[in-house]
Amino acid sequence: MRIPRLALMAGALAGVLFAGTAHAATSSAPSYKPVLTKNKLYKTGKLGVTACEEPEVTSGTVDEAKIYFEAVMECLDKAWSPVVKKAGYRFSRPKLTVLTKVGEKMGPCGRFPAGAQAVYCPQVRSIYFLLSDNVVEEPSDLALMQVLAHEYGHHIQQLTGIMKAADVAILKNRSESRALEALRRTELQAQCLSASFVGRVWNSLGRPDTDWTILLKGSHNPVASLGVRNSGDETHASQASNKYWLERGFKAQSADVCNTWTAPSRRVY
């Protein structure tokens, strides 16, 4: 999940994002700017890391989680830094803050929203991760890594100009259904980018394949906690669409397959 620019959350579209607007009936992709559809990010090849030493998490305490997050963040930095640079953009790592309760402040992005596990705030290029009860109860859940990688994916969108162009596509679209579709394309791209990382380092994690299978089924998918329905969700897409983009990223280990902006609408419902 990410917090769009403040106008999106507090302005005219705030009601649109959560109002249950019907989806567009067309199957082809709308026309988007080249920075979205032809970004050089899509021609960078496999990510720049093949291994990640994942610290063991047993108690789910804040201190333990911070150690875990910092280690994974280093892996994410190594994976995405050469990719961003190869695409012709300047790389910088995002900040990370671990929160312990809903409603805590997130700088210019307001307060941490209920129902979210993590949030990316583009104004300060920061990831805010909620150490909620379900994370403490199952601290070894693969979702701990995947959610962090998802928010990092939003940071990659920010660095490559995708997020700014996506905000324009959302805010200036006169069609509510098209605006929502653009938002879903943004979220699904971050899902795909997160899976590209997880797939790239998978063999080094020592995890059973069932961990990934469980996440794909949605029972441990962070998107499920946001109220995603099988029939489709206005802001984060259906479980089927999430599964599709997660699988693409995981298999390719690259951002090359994460161009959600040219995909037909039926892949982002």
Secondary structure as GFF3:
##gff-version 3
##sequence-region A 1 269
A	DSSP	alpha_helix	6	10	.	.	.	ID=ss1
A	DSSP	alpha_helix	14	17	.	.	.	ID=ss2
A	DSSP	alpha_helix	34	37	.	.	.	ID=ss3
A	DSSP	three_ten_helix	40	43	.	.	.	ID=ss4
A	DSSP	alpha_helix	62	86	.	.	.	ID=ss5
A	DSSP	beta_strand	95	99	.	.	.	ID=ss6
A	DSSP	three_ten_helix	107	109	.	.	.	ID=ss7
A	DSSP	beta_strand	118	121	.	.	.	ID=ss8
A	DSSP	beta_strand	126	130	.	.	.	ID=ss9
A	DSSP	alpha_helix	133	137	.	.	.	ID=ss10
A	DSSP	alpha_helix	143	159	.	.	.	ID=ss11
A	DSSP	alpha_helix	162	171	.	.	.	ID=ss12
A	DSSP	alpha_helix	176	205	.	.	.	ID=ss13
A	DSSP	alpha_helix	209	217	.	.	.	ID=ss14
A	DSSP	three_ten_helix	224	226	.	.	.	ID=ss15
A	DSSP	alpha_helix	239	252	.	.	.	ID=ss16
A	DSSP	three_ten_helix	255	257	.	.	.	ID=ss17
A	DSSP	three_ten_helix	260	262	.	.	.	ID=ss18
A	DSSP	three_ten_helix	265	267	.	.	.	ID=ss19
###
